[in-house]
Amino acid sequence: MAENESGKTQSAVPQDAASDTSNMRRNVLKGTAAILASGMFPAIHAQEKLVLRYLGTAVNQDKAIADKFKADTGIEIQYIPVTTDEVTKRAVTAPNSFDLIDTEYFSLKKIVPTGNLLGIDVKRIKNADKITTLFTKGEVAGKKVGDQGTAPKKVMYLEGATSKKFSATPTQFMTLIPTVYNADTLGIRPDLIKRPIDSWKELLNPEFKGKAAILNIPSIGIMDAAMVVEAMGIHKYKDKGNMTKAEIDLTIKTLIEAKKAGQFRALWKDFNESVNLMASGEVVIQSMWSPAVTAVRTKGIACTFQPLKEGYRAWAAGFGVPKTVSGKKADAVYEFINWFLDGWAGAYLNRQGYYSAVLETAKAKMEAYEWAYWMEGKAATQDIKSPNGDVLAKVGAVRDGGSYEQRMGGIACWNAVMDENEYMVRKWNEFVAA
């Protein structure tokens, strides 16, 4: 939760000790009339404290970003940190409880049909035309990437400003403006495994019995499981992000068998939990997020975000505008989104191992050696540090997964909400309880 700082207020009324009360009142009334006639509200606006209620998951709500935005604009960000599922729930049931939503693209199939999100007018977004083609076209460096699941390009545009339907082709109205995205894979402890790992199937390799872990968020965990099932040659899915009931049954059966055989040390739900499991060595291979791997490394422990031959499971989040926001609040929301795409926040996120929506502006705010390491897959020519100064990689190190083009170009599927989501969650809970 961002800390609140009280803004200093100024007096809107010039004080004149020589004036009597009635003269002063008349002058104030005259001055106010003049201000109203001119349409300008300088003194009043200076006093007004704008606060934007930002709904999202804690992992994307960074105090440094809120502080920098306030320093640059005077507008305060009030973070409302909740779980991924709760973000969707509030968007559907309580759109007036926030001014800005930071949600994943896969949740849009639940949110957009309610009409609770306004289309974001790209004409009001300064860098809209520079948003990476991964989102607008489903391409990286001119090549199509895997679009199983909820690829952002499928849910990127609305038919109109207040439409409840997605547009298959680009329009003036975007559902979300992308904030952070990445391509996820397995995290490993190379010092404890001591051999190359190149396939998702290794997650269920009996060699790692009692030392493997999987992500316990049903809609994401089942995608990781599907990558494993396919890699093991058990089944080929038409769309891992939209399984049939029979495919869900098969996937869960595979997981339950592995669990009963003692494969899993843990089913983790929380970022810090995944870090602790890996740092302690209790787990040597697991579903993992890139910044969690980074967090293990900052403790001086070897940890690799392992590229795998079958590709990555990708995810993406973005900013949305609820229909309940209007007037100055709406202007402030657009100001924040434009500020976010202007480079400082993008560079800050890139240094954490995420990717930003507008690469050009982020590049301008990074040192050449940082960009070369994070985005071009080149060996570090100086120590690579996190935004708060921790050394993440020493001179000579190369980023896991290589360049942006290699990693984001290697997407196999995207996080999704299936048509059979309720059935899937029920079956997943059977796995957790087994």
N, C-alpha and C positions, 0 to 999 in steps of 0.2 A: 504494500500500500504506500503510495507516495506521501511524503510528509507535507503538511499544510504550512504555508508561510503567509502571515498576514500582510497584505499590501498596505503601503502608507497612503493615507487619505489626504487629499488637499481640500481646502475650503473652496466651495464653488462661489462664495460671495466675497467680493473684494471688500476689505474692512477699511472704513474711512472714519477715523476717530472724530473728525470735525462734523460729520453729518448727524443730524438728529434722526430718531427712529423712523419718523414718517417719510423724510427725504430718502432715507436708505431703502425703505420698503418700495417707494415709488421707483427709485433707480433700478432696484432689483427686478421689479415687474417690467420696466421698460427694457432692461437688458435681456430678460428672458424672452420677451416678445421678439426682440431683434434676433436672438438665437433661433427661435422657432421659425421666424420668417426666412432665415438664411439656410435652415435645414442642417445646421452644424451644432454639435453638442460637445465641444471640447472639454469643458470642465466636468460635465456630468459623466462623460465617457472615462475620464481619468480616474474618477472615483469608483466606477463600476468594476467589480471584480468578476471576471468571467471564469467559470469553472466547468470543465468538460468531464462528465462521468464516463469513464472508459471501461467497458465491460470486456473481459477476456480471461485467458488463463494466466496464471502467475508467471509462467516461464517467458511470456512475451512482454510482461509489464516491468520495464526497467526504470528504476529511479533516475538514472543518469539521463535518459531520454526526456523524462518529464521535467527534470531540472533545467536541461538545456533549452527545451521549448519555452519554458516560462521565462528564462533569462532573455531569450530572443524576442518574445512576443508579449509577455506579461500575462498570458493565459495559463491558468492552472489546470493540470491534469489530475483528476481524482480516480485512482485505479480501483476497480471492483474485481478482485481476483476470485474466479470460480473454476470448477472443472470444465472440461471440454463439453460434456453432456449438459451441464447446467447453463453454459453459454447459449446453446441451442434452445433449451427449455425457456429461458428468459426472453429470448428473441421471439419465441412463439407466443408466450403467455403474458409478458410484461414489457412491451416495447417502450413504454414511457419511463422505465426505470434506469435508462442509460441514454447518453447523447451520441455515443460512438461505439460500434461493436468491432471487436477483433476476433474473427471466427475462421474456421477452416472451410475451404471450398466444398468439401463433401457434405457439410451441414446445410448447404443452400437448398438442396432438394426438399428439406423439411421446412426451411424458413420462408423461401420465396413465395410458395403457394398461399401463405397467410396474408400476403400484401403488407407485411410489417416493415419491409425494407424499401426504401426509395431507390430508384436507379440513380447512380452517381453520374452527374452531367460532365462528360469528358471535356466539354468546352470550358469548364471551370478548373480543370486540372492542368496546370502549366506543362508538366512533363508526360502527359498521357501518351503522346506519340512515341515516347522513348521507353515505354514499359516493354520489358523483354518479350520477344516473340514466343517464348515458351508458353506464355499465358494467352497471347492474342491469336497465335497460329498453331501452337503445339509443336513448335520447331526449335531446334538449337543449331545454330550455324547453318541454317538452310535445310537441315535434315529432320524429318518427322521422328518424334520419340514415342515410346509406348503409351497408349491411352486407355488401357484397361482401368476400370474403376472410374472415379469422378475426376477426369482430367480437367483442369481449370477451363480450357477452351470450350468445353461442353456447357459450362454454366457461367461464362464470363459476361454475357450481355443479356439485357432485358429488351423486350419488344418496345417498351415505352417507359416513361418516368415512373409511372405507378403500376406497371404491369406485374402480373403474377406468373408470367410465362417467360421462359428463357428464349432467346433468339439464337438460331443456329449460325447466323452471320453477324458480323460486327454492326453495332448501332451506336447512337450517341450516349447510351446509358449502360454503364457497367454495374454489375451486382456488387463487386468488391474491388477495391484498389489493392493489389498485392503488397504485402508487407514483408513477410519472411517465408522462405521455402527451402527445401533441401531434399536430398535423395538419401534414404536411410538403408542401412545394411546391418550386418552383424558386427558387434564389437568383440574383440578377442584379446586375451592376454598372451602375446607371442612368447614371452619369457617362460610361461608355464606350459604352453602347448608344444613349443619347440619343433614345429613342422609347418609347411605351408597349408593355408586354408583357402580354398578357391570356390566353394559351393555352399549354397544354403542348406544342402542335405546334412552338412556337418553338425547342425544344431541338434539333430536326433541321433548322431553317431554314438553308439553305446560306449565308445572310448571316453566320452565326457559325462558318463552317468553320474548324477548327483552334483554336477558342476555346470549345468546348463540352466538358462532362465529365458522366459518368454514374457513379452509385454501383455499385461492383463487389462487391456482396453479392448473389448470384444471386436469392434469394427476394424481395429488396426492389427491386433494379435492374430486374427484369422487370416489376414493378408500375408503376414509373415509365415504362418503355418502353410498357406497355399503355395508360397514360394518353395517351402521345404518339400511338400508333397510332390510338386511338379519336378523338382530337382532329383527326388528319389525315384522318379519314373513310375509312380503309382497312378497318377492321373494327369491329363492335360485339360486345363480349364478353358472354356470359351472366353470367359471374363472373370478373373479372380475377384473383381470388385462387385460382381453381381451373380453369385452362385445360385444354382438350383437347390432345392431341398436335399436332393440326393447327394449333391456335391458337398453341401454343408455337413451332412451326416458322415460322409467319407472322411472329410477333413478333421472333424471332431473325434471320430473313432481313432484316427491315427494319433492324435494328441493324447487321448485317454490311455491308449496302449502304452505310449512312451511314459506317461506320468505314472502309471501303475508299475512300470518296470524300474521306476526310480530315477528317470532321466533328469527331472527338474529339481534344482535346489530351491528355486523360488519362481513365483509369478509376480512380477513387479508392476506397480501402478504409478509410482512416483519417481520423478527424475533423480532425486537424491538417493532413493533406494537403489536404483540401477548403478549409481556411482559407487555407493558403499559396497555393494555385492562384488563389483569388479575390483575395487581398490584393495579389499580384504583378501582377494584370491579365492573366496568361497565359490565364485563363479569364474569360469575361464572363457565362456562363449555365451552370447545372449543377444536378443534384440536390443539395439542401442541407438541413441540419438547422438549426433555429432558433437553437440556441446557437452554431453555427458562424458564422451571419450576425452574431450579437452579437459574437463574437470578432473578426471583421473590422472591425466598427464601432469597437471599443475602440482600434483602431490609427489611428482618424481617417479611415478610408476608407469611401466611400459603398457601401453594400450593402443590397439589399432582399430580404426574404423575400416573394416576389411572389404575391399572391392571383391565382388563375386561374379563368376562368369555368367550367371543367369540375369544379372542386372539388379537395379535398385527399386525399392518401394518408395515412391515420392509422396510428398505432402506439401500443402501450401495454405497460407493464411492471408487474410486481407481485411481491410477496413470497410465497414458498411455503415450506412446512415439510416437510422430508424425514421419511420414516417412521422413520428411525434416531434421531430426537431424542426424548428423554423426560426426565421428572423436572425437576430444576432448570434444565437447559438449555432444555427446552421452555417452562418458565415465563419464562425470560429472553427467548426468541424472541418470545413473546406480549407481553412488556413492551416490547420494541423496536418491534414493529408498532404497539402502542397509542401509544407515544411519538411515532412517526413521523406518526401521523394527528392528533396533538394540536395542530398549528399551526406550531410553530417550523420544522420541516423543510419543511412545505408552503409557508410564506412564503418560505423560502430558495430553494426550487425555482422558485416563481413569479417571483422576481426574476431568474432566469436565462432566463426565456422558456418554461419548461415549464409544465405544469398539474398541480395536486395533486388527490388523490382526494377529500378533504373540503374543500370550498371555504370553508365557514363558519369552521372553526378557523384556516385560513390567513389569512382576512380579518382576524380578530381580532389577528393578529400583524404586520399591515402598516399603514403609514400610509395615510390616506384617499386622498392624491394618488397613491400607488403603486398602490393597488387600482384607482383610476379609470383609470390609464394601462394597466396590464397586463391587467385583466379587463373593463373597461367600454368600452374603445376610445376613451377621452376624451383630449383634448390634455393633455400634461404641464403642470402648473402650477408644478412645480419640476423641476430637473434629476433625471433618473432614473438611479440608480446600481446597479451590480451588487453582489452580496453583499460583494465585497472592495473596494468603493469607486470602481471605474472608472465614469466617466460614459458611459452607454449611449445616452441621448437627452436633448436639450436642451429647455428650456421651449418649449412650443408643438408639440412633436413628437407624432405619433399612431402607435400601434403598427401595424406591418404586419398586414393581415388583420383589423384592427378588434377588436371585442369577442370574449370567449369564445363567446358565442352565435353570432356570425357565423362564427368560424373552426371551432369544433367542430361547429357546425350545418351546415357546408359539406363534410362528409366524403363522398367518393365511394366509397372502398374502404379496407380495412385490410390491413396486412401479413399474409401468410399462408404456410402450407406447403401446397403442392398435393398432390393425390392422385398426380399424375405428377411428383413432386418430383425423383426420381432422373433421369428423362428430361430434365426441365427443366435441372437442373444440368449434365448432359452437353452439352446444346445451348448453354447459356450459356458453357461453357468453349470451345466452338467459336467463339463470338463473340469471346471474350477473345484467342484464338489467331489469329484471322483477320488 
